[in-house]
Amino acid sequence: VTFDWKKDGKQSAGLIAQNVEKVFPRAVEEVEGLNDDPSYKTVDYNQIIGLLVESVKELKAEIEELKKHK
């Protein structure tokens, strides 16, 4: 998803922590909010990178296999 940071309005992109948590709960952490802000969930993107690399490898292999049978 894309979003704007509340503190400075800069645009960014990321994953929705609640969606990640459903399939890979270890990559999500709940963090206490500052001052009176409620707690919120964050994604540890370092844990996601390896999964993404492996899924790209699998897709590439699948594409190559499909090309052979064309």
PDB file of N, CA, C and O in Angstrom, chain B, residues numbered from 101:
ATOM      1  N   VAL B 101       0.839  -1.179   0.000  1.00  0.00           N
ATOM      2  CA  VAL B 101       0.000   0.000   0.000  1.00  0.00           C
ATOM      3  C   VAL B 101       0.879   1.235   0.000  1.00  0.00           C
ATOM      4  O   VAL B 101       2.039   1.180   0.409  1.00  0.00           O
ATOM      5  N   THR B 102       0.332   2.341  -0.455  1.00  0.00           N
ATOM      6  CA  THR B 102       1.036   3.612  -0.335  1.00  0.00           C
ATOM      7  C   THR B 102       0.347   4.439   0.747  1.00  0.00           C
ATOM      8  O   THR B 102      -0.848   4.288   0.999  1.00  0.00           O
ATOM      9  N   PHE B 103       1.120   5.309   1.374  1.00  0.00           N
ATOM     10  CA  PHE B 103       0.581   6.131   2.452  1.00  0.00           C
ATOM     11  C   PHE B 103       1.439   7.371   2.631  1.00  0.00           C
ATOM     12  O   PHE B 103       2.548   7.457   2.103  1.00  0.00           O
ATOM     13  N   ASP B 104       0.912   8.333   3.386  1.00  0.00           N
ATOM     14  CA  ASP B 104       1.640   9.541   3.755  1.00  0.00           C
ATOM     15  C   ASP B 104       1.956   9.479   5.247  1.00  0.00           C
ATOM     16  O   ASP B 104       1.078   9.185   6.059  1.00  0.00           O
ATOM     17  N   TRP B 105       3.206   9.756   5.606  1.00  0.00           N
ATOM     18  CA  TRP B 105       3.579   9.779   7.018  1.00  0.00           C
ATOM     19  C   TRP B 105       2.879  10.947   7.698  1.00  0.00           C
ATOM     20  O   TRP B 105       2.812  12.043   7.142  1.00  0.00           O
ATOM     21  N   LYS B 106       2.358  10.716   8.903  1.00  0.00           N
ATOM     22  CA  LYS B 106       1.645  11.759   9.639  1.00  0.00           C
ATOM     23  C   LYS B 106       2.566  12.912  10.023  1.00  0.00           C
ATOM     24  O   LYS B 106       2.165  14.074   9.954  1.00  0.00           O
ATOM     25  N   LYS B 107       3.794  12.602  10.428  1.00  0.00           N
ATOM     26  CA  LYS B 107       4.653  13.663  10.969  1.00  0.00           C
ATOM     27  C   LYS B 107       5.180  14.632   9.919  1.00  0.00           C
ATOM     28  O   LYS B 107       5.378  15.808  10.224  1.00  0.00           O
ATOM     29  N   ASP B 108       5.415  14.169   8.682  1.00  0.00           N
ATOM     30  CA  ASP B 108       5.973  15.090   7.688  1.00  0.00           C
ATOM     31  C   ASP B 108       5.272  15.050   6.335  1.00  0.00           C
ATOM     32  O   ASP B 108       5.644  15.797   5.430  1.00  0.00           O
ATOM     33  N   GLY B 109       4.268  14.195   6.180  1.00  0.00           N
ATOM     34  CA  GLY B 109       3.498  14.140   4.944  1.00  0.00           C
ATOM     35  C   GLY B 109       4.196  13.463   3.780  1.00  0.00           C
ATOM     36  O   GLY B 109       3.643  13.420   2.681  1.00  0.00           O
ATOM     37  N   LYS B 110       5.409  12.925   3.989  1.00  0.00           N
ATOM     38  CA  LYS B 110       6.135  12.254   2.904  1.00  0.00           C
ATOM     39  C   LYS B 110       5.412  10.967   2.511  1.00  0.00           C
ATOM     40  O   LYS B 110       4.882  10.242   3.354  1.00  0.00           O
ATOM     41  N   GLN B 111       5.409  10.711   1.212  1.00  0.00           N
ATOM     42  CA  GLN B 111       4.780   9.493   0.717  1.00  0.00           C
ATOM     43  C   GLN B 111       5.732   8.319   0.865  1.00  0.00           C
ATOM     44  O   GLN B 111       6.950   8.468   0.765  1.00  0.00           O
ATOM     45  N   SER B 112       5.158   7.159   1.103  1.00  0.00           N
ATOM     46  CA  SER B 112       5.937   5.942   1.243  1.00  0.00           C
ATOM     47  C   SER B 112       5.081   4.760   0.797  1.00  0.00           C
ATOM     48  O   SER B 112       3.914   4.926   0.442  1.00  0.00           O
ATOM     49  N   ALA B 113       5.663   3.587   0.819  1.00  0.00           N
ATOM     50  CA  ALA B 113       4.954   2.363   0.463  1.00  0.00           C
ATOM     51  C   ALA B 113       5.362   1.267   1.445  1.00  0.00           C
ATOM     52  O   ALA B 113       6.457   1.304   2.007  1.00  0.00           O
ATOM     53  N   GLY B 114       4.491   0.310   1.643  1.00  0.00           N
ATOM     54  CA  GLY B 114       4.810  -0.764   2.567  1.00  0.00           C
ATOM     55  C   GLY B 114       3.753  -1.847   2.555  1.00  0.00           C
ATOM     56  O   GLY B 114       2.909  -1.915   1.661  1.00  0.00           O
ATOM     57  N   LEU B 115       3.818  -2.686   3.564  1.00  0.00           N
ATOM     58  CA  LEU B 115       2.877  -3.781   3.735  1.00  0.00           C
ATOM     59  C   LEU B 115       1.977  -3.484   4.926  1.00  0.00           C
ATOM     60  O   LEU B 115       2.370  -2.761   5.842  1.00  0.00           O
ATOM     61  N   ILE B 116       0.788  -4.033   4.913  1.00  0.00           N
ATOM     62  CA  ILE B 116      -0.112  -3.889   6.052  1.00  0.00           C
ATOM     63  C   ILE B 116       0.245  -4.974   7.067  1.00  0.00           C
ATOM     64  O   ILE B 116       0.152  -6.167   6.778  1.00  0.00           O
ATOM     65  N   ALA B 117       0.652  -4.543   8.250  1.00  0.00           N
ATOM     66  CA  ALA B 117       1.143  -5.468   9.273  1.00  0.00           C
ATOM     67  C   ALA B 117       0.127  -6.558   9.604  1.00  0.00           C
ATOM     68  O   ALA B 117       0.503  -7.715   9.792  1.00  0.00           O
ATOM     69  N   GLN B 118      -1.137  -6.207   9.675  1.00  0.00           N
ATOM     70  CA  GLN B 118      -2.162  -7.195  10.016  1.00  0.00           C
ATOM     71  C   GLN B 118      -2.268  -8.279   8.946  1.00  0.00           C
ATOM     72  O   GLN B 118      -2.556  -9.430   9.272  1.00  0.00           O
ATOM     73  N   ASN B 119      -2.042  -7.936   7.674  1.00  0.00           N
ATOM     74  CA  ASN B 119      -2.071  -8.941   6.610  1.00  0.00           C
ATOM     75  C   ASN B 119      -0.844  -9.848   6.682  1.00  0.00           C
ATOM     76  O   ASN B 119      -0.953 -11.060   6.495  1.00  0.00           O
ATOM     77  N   VAL B 120       0.314  -9.266   6.950  1.00  0.00           N
ATOM     78  CA  VAL B 120       1.545 -10.056   7.089  1.00  0.00           C
ATOM     79  C   VAL B 120       1.417 -10.993   8.280  1.00  0.00           C
ATOM     80  O   VAL B 120       1.810 -12.157   8.209  1.00  0.00           O
ATOM     81  N   GLU B 121       0.873 -10.486   9.361  1.00  0.00           N
ATOM     82  CA  GLU B 121       0.749 -11.251  10.601  1.00  0.00           C
ATOM     83  C   GLU B 121      -0.045 -12.547  10.413  1.00  0.00           C
ATOM     84  O   GLU B 121       0.227 -13.541  11.087  1.00  0.00           O
ATOM     85  N   LYS B 122      -1.008 -12.544   9.518  1.00  0.00           N
ATOM     86  CA  LYS B 122      -1.822 -13.739   9.270  1.00  0.00           C
ATOM     87  C   LYS B 122      -1.003 -14.895   8.719  1.00  0.00           C
ATOM     88  O   LYS B 122      -1.299 -16.053   9.015  1.00  0.00           O
ATOM     89  N   VAL B 123       0.031 -14.602   7.914  1.00  0.00           N
ATOM     90  CA  VAL B 123       0.811 -15.659   7.276  1.00  0.00           C
ATOM     91  C   VAL B 123       2.223 -15.799   7.833  1.00  0.00           C
ATOM     92  O   VAL B 123       2.847 -16.850   7.683  1.00  0.00           O
ATOM     93  N   PHE B 124       2.734 -14.741   8.480  1.00  0.00           N
ATOM     94  CA  PHE B 124       4.099 -14.779   9.016  1.00  0.00           C
ATOM     95  C   PHE B 124       4.182 -13.917  10.281  1.00  0.00           C
ATOM     96  O   PHE B 124       4.791 -12.847  10.273  1.00  0.00           O
ATOM     97  N   PRO B 125       3.561 -14.395  11.365  1.00  0.00           N
ATOM     98  CA  PRO B 125       3.450 -13.586  12.579  1.00  0.00           C
ATOM     99  C   PRO B 125       4.781 -13.143  13.177  1.00  0.00           C
ATOM    100  O   PRO B 125       4.843 -12.096  13.822  1.00  0.00           O
ATOM    101  N   ARG B 126       5.840 -13.911  12.978  1.00  0.00           N
ATOM    102  CA  ARG B 126       7.143 -13.526  13.554  1.00  0.00           C
ATOM    103  C   ARG B 126       7.688 -12.239  12.955  1.00  0.00           C
ATOM    104  O   ARG B 126       8.559 -11.607  13.553  1.00  0.00           O
ATOM    105  N   ALA B 127       7.197 -11.838  11.792  1.00  0.00           N
ATOM    106  CA  ALA B 127       7.692 -10.628  11.130  1.00  0.00           C
ATOM    107  C   ALA B 127       6.949  -9.374  11.586  1.00  0.00           C
ATOM    108  O   ALA B 127       7.199  -8.282  11.075  1.00  0.00           O
ATOM    109  N   VAL B 128       6.038  -9.530  12.544  1.00  0.00           N
ATOM    110  CA  VAL B 128       5.235  -8.387  13.007  1.00  0.00           C
ATOM    111  C   VAL B 128       5.450  -8.198  14.502  1.00  0.00           C
ATOM    112  O   VAL B 128       5.488  -9.158  15.272  1.00  0.00           O
ATOM    113  N   GLU B 129       5.590  -6.934  14.889  1.00  0.00           N
ATOM    114  CA  GLU B 129       5.778  -6.604  16.293  1.00  0.00           C
ATOM    115  C   GLU B 129       4.827  -5.468  16.665  1.00  0.00           C
ATOM    116  O   GLU B 129       4.586  -4.557  15.874  1.00  0.00           O
ATOM    117  N   GLU B 130       4.297  -5.540  17.874  1.00  0.00           N
ATOM    118  CA  GLU B 130       3.455  -4.445  18.364  1.00  0.00           C
ATOM    119  C   GLU B 130       4.338  -3.487  19.161  1.00  0.00           C
ATOM    120  O   GLU B 130       5.104  -3.908  20.028  1.00  0.00           O
ATOM    121  N   VAL B 131       4.221  -2.202  18.857  1.00  0.00           N
ATOM    122  CA  VAL B 131       5.064  -1.174  19.455  1.00  0.00           C
ATOM    123  C   VAL B 131       4.179  -0.194  20.214  1.00  0.00           C
ATOM    124  O   VAL B 131       3.107   0.187  19.745  1.00  0.00           O
ATOM    125  N   GLU B 132       4.640   0.205  21.388  1.00  0.00           N
ATOM    126  CA  GLU B 132       3.895   1.199  22.171  1.00  0.00           C
ATOM    127  C   GLU B 132       3.968   2.551  21.486  1.00  0.00           C
ATOM    128  O   GLU B 132       5.030   2.954  21.010  1.00  0.00           O
ATOM    129  N   GLY B 133       2.856   3.244  21.435  1.00  0.00           N
ATOM    130  CA  GLY B 133       2.814   4.577  20.857  1.00  0.00           C
ATOM    131  C   GLY B 133       3.483   5.597  21.771  1.00  0.00           C
ATOM    132  O   GLY B 133       3.644   5.354  22.967  1.00  0.00           O
ATOM    133  N   LEU B 134       3.866   6.719  21.215  1.00  0.00           N
ATOM    134  CA  LEU B 134       4.470   7.779  21.999  1.00  0.00           C
ATOM    135  C   LEU B 134       3.393   8.626  22.667  1.00  0.00           C
ATOM    136  O   LEU B 134       2.290   8.768  22.139  1.00  0.00           O
ATOM    137  N   ASN B 135       3.714   9.181  23.818  1.00  0.00           N
ATOM    138  CA  ASN B 135       2.790  10.031  24.563  1.00  0.00           C
ATOM    139  C   ASN B 135       1.471   9.303  24.773  1.00  0.00           C
ATOM    140  O   ASN B 135       1.450   8.245  25.401  1.00  0.00           O
ATOM    141  N   ASP B 136       0.387   9.836  24.270  1.00  0.00           N
ATOM    142  CA  ASP B 136      -0.933   9.209  24.453  1.00  0.00           C
ATOM    143  C   ASP B 136      -1.390   8.425  23.232  1.00  0.00           C
ATOM    144  O   ASP B 136      -2.527   7.953  23.189  1.00  0.00           O
ATOM    145  N   ASP B 137      -0.507   8.278  22.228  1.00  0.00           N
ATOM    146  CA  ASP B 137      -0.878   7.535  21.025  1.00  0.00           C
ATOM    147  C   ASP B 137      -1.039   6.057  21.351  1.00  0.00           C
ATOM    148  O   ASP B 137      -0.310   5.528  22.190  1.00  0.00           O
ATOM    149  N   PRO B 138      -1.983   5.382  20.699  1.00  0.00           N
ATOM    150  CA  PRO B 138      -2.158   3.948  20.931  1.00  0.00           C
ATOM    151  C   PRO B 138      -0.991   3.147  20.344  1.00  0.00           C
ATOM    152  O   PRO B 138      -0.224   3.659  19.528  1.00  0.00           O
ATOM    153  N   SER B 139      -0.869   1.903  20.765  1.00  0.00           N
ATOM    154  CA  SER B 139       0.168   1.035  20.201  1.00  0.00           C
ATOM    155  C   SER B 139      -0.171   0.734  18.742  1.00  0.00           C
ATOM    156  O   SER B 139      -1.313   0.895  18.311  1.00  0.00           O
ATOM    157  N   TYR B 140       0.831   0.299  17.997  1.00  0.00           N
ATOM    158  CA  TYR B 140       0.630  -0.022  16.587  1.00  0.00           C
ATOM    159  C   TYR B 140       1.553  -1.172  16.205  1.00  0.00           C
ATOM    160  O   TYR B 140       2.495  -1.491  16.930  1.00  0.00           O
ATOM    161  N   LYS B 141       1.279  -1.785  15.072  1.00  0.00           N
ATOM    162  CA  LYS B 141       2.052  -2.929  14.611  1.00  0.00           C
ATOM    163  C   LYS B 141       3.017  -2.493  13.516  1.00  0.00           C
ATOM    164  O   LYS B 141       2.697  -1.646  12.682  1.00  0.00           O
ATOM    165  N   THR B 142       4.212  -3.096  13.537  1.00  0.00           N
ATOM    166  CA  THR B 142       5.218  -2.806  12.527  1.00  0.00           C
ATOM    167  C   THR B 142       5.669  -4.104  11.879  1.00  0.00           C
ATOM    168  O   THR B 142       5.565  -5.176  12.476  1.00  0.00           O
ATOM    169  N   VAL B 143       6.170  -4.001  10.654  1.00  0.00           N
ATOM    170  CA  VAL B 143       6.679  -5.158   9.913  1.00  0.00           C
ATOM    171  C   VAL B 143       8.206  -5.106   9.927  1.00  0.00           C
ATOM    172  O   VAL B 143       8.802  -4.066   9.645  1.00  0.00           O
ATOM    173  N   ASP B 144       8.829  -6.230  10.255  1.00  0.00           N
ATOM    174  CA  ASP B 144      10.284  -6.347  10.165  1.00  0.00           C
ATOM    175  C   ASP B 144      10.606  -6.798   8.741  1.00  0.00           C
ATOM    176  O   ASP B 144      10.583  -7.990   8.435  1.00  0.00           O
ATOM    177  N   TYR B 145      10.903  -5.838   7.886  1.00  0.00           N
ATOM    178  CA  TYR B 145      11.123  -6.124   6.471  1.00  0.00           C
ATOM    179  C   TYR B 145      12.329  -7.024   6.234  1.00  0.00           C
ATOM    180  O   TYR B 145      12.389  -7.702   5.208  1.00  0.00           O
ATOM    181  N   ASN B 146      13.280  -7.049   7.144  1.00  0.00           N
ATOM    182  CA  ASN B 146      14.433  -7.950   6.989  1.00  0.00           C
ATOM    183  C   ASN B 146      13.997  -9.403   6.950  1.00  0.00           C
ATOM    184  O   ASN B 146      14.613 -10.216   6.262  1.00  0.00           O
ATOM    185  N   GLN B 147      12.937  -9.742   7.684  1.00  0.00           N
ATOM    186  CA  GLN B 147      12.438 -11.118   7.659  1.00  0.00           C
ATOM    187  C   GLN B 147      11.664 -11.424   6.384  1.00  0.00           C
ATOM    188  O   GLN B 147      11.530 -12.589   6.011  1.00  0.00           O
ATOM    189  N   ILE B 148      11.158 -10.408   5.719  1.00  0.00           N
ATOM    190  CA  ILE B 148      10.362 -10.583   4.500  1.00  0.00           C
ATOM    191  C   ILE B 148      11.250 -10.744   3.268  1.00  0.00           C
ATOM    192  O   ILE B 148      10.871 -11.434   2.322  1.00  0.00           O
ATOM    193  N   ILE B 149      12.407 -10.125   3.268  1.00  0.00           N
ATOM    194  CA  ILE B 149      13.278 -10.101   2.083  1.00  0.00           C
ATOM    195  C   ILE B 149      13.616 -11.506   1.590  1.00  0.00           C
ATOM    196  O   ILE B 149      13.502 -11.783   0.396  1.00  0.00           O
ATOM    197  N   GLY B 150      14.027 -12.386   2.483  1.00  0.00           N
ATOM    198  CA  GLY B 150      14.382 -13.747   2.084  1.00  0.00           C
ATOM    199  C   GLY B 150      13.220 -14.475   1.421  1.00  0.00           C
ATOM    200  O   GLY B 150      13.407 -15.183   0.432  1.00  0.00           O
ATOM    201  N   LEU B 151      12.022 -14.299   1.969  1.00  0.00           N
ATOM    202  CA  LEU B 151      10.838 -14.925   1.378  1.00  0.00           C
ATOM    203  C   LEU B 151      10.576 -14.400  -0.029  1.00  0.00           C
ATOM    204  O   LEU B 151      10.234 -15.164  -0.931  1.00  0.00           O
ATOM    205  N   LEU B 152      10.739 -13.091  -0.208  1.00  0.00           N
ATOM    206  CA  LEU B 152      10.515 -12.493  -1.524  1.00  0.00           C
ATOM    207  C   LEU B 152      11.532 -12.999  -2.547  1.00  0.00           C
ATOM    208  O   LEU B 152      11.170 -13.308  -3.682  1.00  0.00           O
ATOM    209  N   VAL B 153      12.798 -13.084  -2.149  1.00  0.00           N
ATOM    210  CA  VAL B 153      13.839 -13.569  -3.058  1.00  0.00           C
ATOM    211  C   VAL B 153      13.535 -15.003  -3.480  1.00  0.00           C
ATOM    212  O   VAL B 153      13.620 -15.335  -4.662  1.00  0.00           O
ATOM    213  N   GLU B 154      13.183 -15.848  -2.523  1.00  0.00           N
ATOM    214  CA  GLU B 154      12.884 -17.245  -2.848  1.00  0.00           C
ATOM    215  C   GLU B 154      11.656 -17.372  -3.728  1.00  0.00           C
ATOM    216  O   GLU B 154      11.626 -18.218  -4.622  1.00  0.00           O
ATOM    217  N   SER B 155      10.646 -16.552  -3.496  1.00  0.00           N
ATOM    218  CA  SER B 155       9.445 -16.638  -4.330  1.00  0.00           C
ATOM    219  C   SER B 155       9.743 -16.189  -5.759  1.00  0.00           C
ATOM    220  O   SER B 155       9.181 -16.742  -6.705  1.00  0.00           O
ATOM    221  N   VAL B 156      10.611 -15.202  -5.930  1.00  0.00           N
ATOM    222  CA  VAL B 156      11.007 -14.786  -7.280  1.00  0.00           C
ATOM    223  C   VAL B 156      11.760 -15.914  -7.973  1.00  0.00           C
ATOM    224  O   VAL B 156      11.546 -16.162  -9.160  1.00  0.00           O
ATOM    225  N   LYS B 157      12.638 -16.600  -7.246  1.00  0.00           N
ATOM    226  CA  LYS B 157      13.363 -17.748  -7.829  1.00  0.00           C
ATOM    227  C   LYS B 157      12.391 -18.831  -8.279  1.00  0.00           C
ATOM    228  O   LYS B 157      12.540 -19.393  -9.364  1.00  0.00           O
ATOM    229  N   GLU B 158      11.395 -19.123  -7.443  1.00  0.00           N
ATOM    230  CA  GLU B 158      10.404 -20.146  -7.794  1.00  0.00           C
ATOM    231  C   GLU B 158       9.601 -19.733  -9.025  1.00  0.00           C
ATOM    232  O   GLU B 158       9.353 -20.556  -9.906  1.00  0.00           O
ATOM    233  N   LEU B 159       9.197 -18.475  -9.091  1.00  0.00           N
ATOM    234  CA  LEU B 159       8.444 -17.993 -10.248  1.00  0.00           C
ATOM    235  C   LEU B 159       9.291 -18.043 -11.516  1.00  0.00           C
ATOM    236  O   LEU B 159       8.791 -18.390 -12.586  1.00  0.00           O
ATOM    237  N   LYS B 160      10.553 -17.700 -11.398  1.00  0.00           N
ATOM    238  CA  LYS B 160      11.449 -17.738 -12.550  1.00  0.00           C
ATOM    239  C   LYS B 160      11.585 -19.174 -13.069  1.00  0.00           C
ATOM    240  O   LYS B 160      11.522 -19.414 -14.275  1.00  0.00           O
ATOM    241  N   ALA B 161      11.769 -20.113 -12.158  1.00  0.00           N
ATOM    242  CA  ALA B 161      11.881 -21.517 -12.553  1.00  0.00           C
ATOM    243  C   ALA B 161      10.591 -21.994 -13.218  1.00  0.00           C
ATOM    244  O   ALA B 161      10.634 -22.734 -14.201  1.00  0.00           O
ATOM    245  N   GLU B 162       9.466 -21.580 -12.694  1.00  0.00           N
ATOM    246  CA  GLU B 162       8.177 -21.959 -13.269  1.00  0.00           C
ATOM    247  C   GLU B 162       8.009 -21.368 -14.669  1.00  0.00           C
ATOM    248  O   GLU B 162       7.512 -22.041 -15.572  1.00  0.00           O
ATOM    249  N   ILE B 163       8.413 -20.136 -14.848  1.00  0.00           N
ATOM    250  CA  ILE B 163       8.332 -19.492 -16.161  1.00  0.00           C
ATOM    251  C   ILE B 163       9.225 -20.212 -17.160  1.00  0.00           C
ATOM    252  O   ILE B 163       8.820 -20.460 -18.296  1.00  0.00           O
ATOM    253  N   GLU B 164      10.436 -20.546 -16.738  1.00  0.00           N
ATOM    254  CA  GLU B 164      11.357 -21.260 -17.625  1.00  0.00           C
ATOM    255  C   GLU B 164      10.775 -22.616 -18.033  1.00  0.00           C
ATOM    256  O   GLU B 164      10.895 -23.025 -19.188  1.00  0.00           O
ATOM    257  N   GLU B 165      10.152 -23.300 -17.094  1.00  0.00           N
ATOM    258  CA  GLU B 165       9.540 -24.598 -17.385  1.00  0.00           C
ATOM    259  C   GLU B 165       8.394 -24.435 -18.381  1.00  0.00           C
ATOM    260  O   GLU B 165       8.256 -25.236 -19.305  1.00  0.00           O
ATOM    261  N   LEU B 166       7.581 -23.412 -18.199  1.00  0.00           N
ATOM    262  CA  LEU B 166       6.475 -23.163 -19.113  1.00  0.00           C
ATOM    263  C   LEU B 166       6.979 -22.810 -20.522  1.00  0.00           C
ATOM    264  O   LEU B 166       6.370 -23.194 -21.520  1.00  0.00           O
ATOM    265  N   LYS B 167       8.082 -22.084 -20.588  1.00  0.00           N
ATOM    266  CA  LYS B 167       8.651 -21.718 -21.887  1.00  0.00           C
ATOM    267  C   LYS B 167       9.122 -22.961 -22.653  1.00  0.00           C
ATOM    268  O   LYS B 167       9.032 -23.005 -23.880  1.00  0.00           O
ATOM    269  N   LYS B 168       9.620 -23.962 -21.937  1.00  0.00           N
ATOM    270  CA  LYS B 168      10.095 -25.200 -22.578  1.00  0.00           C
ATOM    271  C   LYS B 168       8.951 -25.938 -23.262  1.00  0.00           C
ATOM    272  O   LYS B 168       9.162 -26.590 -24.285  1.00  0.00           O
ATOM    273  N   HIS B 169       7.771 -25.847 -22.724  1.00  0.00           N
ATOM    274  CA  HIS B 169       6.628 -26.600 -23.219  1.00  0.00           C
ATOM    275  C   HIS B 169       5.749 -25.782 -24.161  1.00  0.00           C
ATOM    276  O   HIS B 169       4.616 -26.162 -24.456  1.00  0.00           O
ATOM    277  N   LYS B 170       6.267 -24.693 -24.613  1.00  0.00           N
ATOM    278  CA  LYS B 170       5.508 -23.799 -25.482  1.00  0.00           C
ATOM    279  C   LYS B 170       5.318 -24.374 -26.867  1.00  0.00           C
ATOM    280  O   LYS B 170       4.697 -23.739 -27.719  1.00  0.00           O
TER     281      LYS B 170
END
